[in-house]
């Protein structure tokens, strides 16, 4: 089973393609975000996630289209940019949470913190022609 973090990762990758922004939004939703359930989303980003889903699915579709197609069709390019930016922002917040959870608060010291002046000296370079 794919995690919410992975879904947002793949959605973010979809958003950086060279196709028009509205097409990228529809693809990011259909391919990566549509199957997510709200309870799979970390509580810190659920409200933002809900806003994105309302933006992407809030318009009543015309005959032959779905809510996502209708919603994105009605967006201005600015609104589409903002929606995409919000998806990337959610992914960024999820990365912070994912990273801090994987680190588990342990710090490993790799070298001595104390250094002598000799350790920082470098030989003088002399240019000659």
C-alpha positions as CSV (number, residue, x, y, z in Angstrom):
1,X,0.0,0.0,0.0
2,X,1.3,3.4,-0.9
3,X,1.6,6.0,1.9
4,X,0.1,9.5,1.9
5,X,3.6,10.9,1.8
6,X,4.4,8.9,-1.4
7,X,1.1,10.0,-3.0
8,X,2.0,13.7,-2.4
9,X,5.6,13.0,-3.5
10,X,4.3,11.6,-6.9
11,X,1.7,14.4,-7.2
12,X,4.4,17.0,-6.7
13,X,6.5,15.3,-9.4
14,X,3.5,15.4,-11.7
15,X,3.1,19.2,-11.0
16,X,6.6,19.9,-12.3
17,X,6.1,18.5,-15.8
18,X,6.1,20.8,-18.8
19,X,2.4,20.4,-19.7
20,X,-0.1,23.2,-18.9
21,X,-0.8,23.7,-15.2
22,X,-4.5,22.7,-15.4
23,X,-3.6,19.4,-17.1
24,X,-0.9,18.8,-14.4
25,X,-3.5,19.4,-11.7
26,X,-6.0,17.0,-13.1
27,X,-3.3,14.3,-13.6
28,X,-1.9,14.9,-10.1
29,X,-5.3,14.4,-8.6
30,X,-6.4,11.4,-10.7
31,X,-3.1,9.5,-10.5
32,X,-2.0,10.2,-7.0
33,X,-4.4,12.1,-4.7
34,X,-7.9,10.7,-5.6
35,X,-7.5,7.5,-3.7
36,X,-6.3,9.1,-0.4
37,X,-8.7,9.1,2.5
38,X,-8.7,12.0,4.9
39,X,-7.8,9.8,7.8
40,X,-4.5,8.8,6.0
41,X,-3.4,12.5,6.0
42,X,-1.4,13.7,9.0
43,X,-3.5,15.9,11.2
44,X,-1.1,18.9,10.7
45,X,-2.1,19.2,7.0
46,X,-5.7,17.9,7.0
47,X,-7.2,21.3,6.8
48,X,-5.0,22.3,3.8
49,X,-5.7,19.0,2.2
50,X,-9.4,19.6,2.6
51,X,-9.0,23.0,0.9
52,X,-7.2,21.4,-2.0
53,X,-9.8,18.7,-2.4
54,X,-12.6,21.4,-2.3
55,X,-10.8,23.4,-5.0
56,X,-10.3,20.3,-7.2
57,X,-13.8,18.8,-6.7
58,X,-16.1,21.6,-5.8
59,X,-17.7,22.5,-9.2
60,X,-20.8,20.7,-10.5
61,X,-19.7,18.9,-13.6
62,X,-21.3,19.3,-17.0
63,X,-22.6,16.2,-18.8
64,X,-19.8,13.9,-19.8
65,X,-17.2,15.3,-17.4
66,X,-16.2,14.7,-13.8
67,X,-16.0,17.1,-10.9
68,X,-12.2,17.5,-11.2
69,X,-12.3,18.4,-14.9
70,X,-15.1,20.9,-14.2
71,X,-13.4,22.4,-11.2
72,X,-10.1,22.8,-12.9
73,X,-11.7,24.1,-16.1
74,X,-13.4,26.9,-14.0
75,X,-10.1,27.9,-12.3
76,X,-8.1,30.8,-13.6
77,X,-4.4,30.1,-14.2
78,X,-3.7,32.0,-11.0
79,X,-6.0,29.8,-9.0
80,X,-4.5,26.7,-10.6
81,X,-1.0,27.9,-9.7
82,X,-2.2,28.5,-6.1
83,X,-3.7,25.1,-5.9
84,X,-0.6,23.5,-7.2
85,X,1.5,25.5,-4.7
86,X,-0.7,24.3,-1.9
87,X,-0.1,20.7,-2.9
88,X,3.6,21.3,-2.9
89,X,3.4,23.1,0.5
90,X,1.5,20.1,2.0
91,X,4.2,17.8,0.6
92,X,6.9,20.0,2.2
93,X,5.2,19.9,5.6
94,X,4.8,16.1,5.3
95,X,8.5,15.8,4.5
96,X,9.4,17.7,7.6
97,X,7.2,15.4,9.7
98,X,8.5,12.3,7.8
99,X,12.2,13.4,8.3
100,X,11.8,14.2,12.0
101,X,10.1,10.9,12.6
102,X,12.8,9.0,10.9
103,X,15.6,10.8,12.8
104,X,14.1,9.9,16.1
105,X,16.0,12.6,17.9
106,X,19.4,10.9,18.0
107,X,22.5,12.8,17.1
108,X,25.8,11.1,16.2
109,X,29.0,13.1,16.5
110,X,31.3,12.2,13.7
111,X,34.4,14.2,14.7
112,X,35.8,16.2,17.6
113,X,34.3,19.6,18.0
114,X,37.5,21.0,19.4
115,X,40.0,22.0,16.7
116,X,43.4,23.5,17.0
117,X,44.6,26.4,14.8
118,X,47.1,24.0,13.1
119,X,44.2,22.0,11.7
120,X,43.0,25.0,9.8
121,X,46.3,26.2,8.4
122,X,47.0,25.9,4.6
123,X,50.2,26.3,2.8
124,X,50.7,29.6,1.0
125,X,50.3,29.5,-2.7
126,X,52.9,31.3,-4.7
127,X,52.3,32.3,-8.3
128,X,55.3,32.4,-10.7
129,X,55.6,33.1,-14.4
